[in-house]
Every structure is written in C-alpha cells, then in structure tokens.
Amino acid sequence: MALHMDYRGIAHGLYTWNHHYKWLRGE
C-alpha cells in the first residue's frame, strides 16, 4: 500500500478490493 495516497484514494481502494473479494467468493 502506498503511504502517500490520500484518504479518498485509500477508502476507494479498500471499497473496490472488498467488492471484488465478495464477488470472487460468490456472495
């Protein structure tokens, strides 16, 4: 994870990762 990313960038990254993780699990 890049420490220089701003809060919005981090929040968006976590949201996107979580969405893909759930999708991959078939939820």
C-alpha positions in Angstrom: 0.0 0.0 0.0 1.3 3.4 -0.9 1.6 5.7 2.2 1.4 8.8 0.0 -2.2 8.0 -1.1 -4.8 10.4 0.3 -7.7 9.3 2.4 -10.1 9.2 -0.6 -7.7 7.1 -2.5 -7.3 4.7 0.4 -11.1 4.5 1.0 -11.8 3.9 -2.7 -9.1 1.2 -2.8 -10.5 -0.7 0.2 -14.1 -0.4 -1.1 -13.1 -1.7 -4.5 -11.0 -4.6 -3.0 -13.8 -5.5 -0.7 -16.3 -5.5 -3.5 -14.1 -7.7 -5.7 -13.4 -10.1 -2.8 -17.1 -10.6 -2.1 -17.7 -11.1 -5.9 -15.0 -13.7 -6.1 -16.5 -15.5 -3.2 -19.9 -15.5 -4.9 -21.7 -13.5 -2.2 
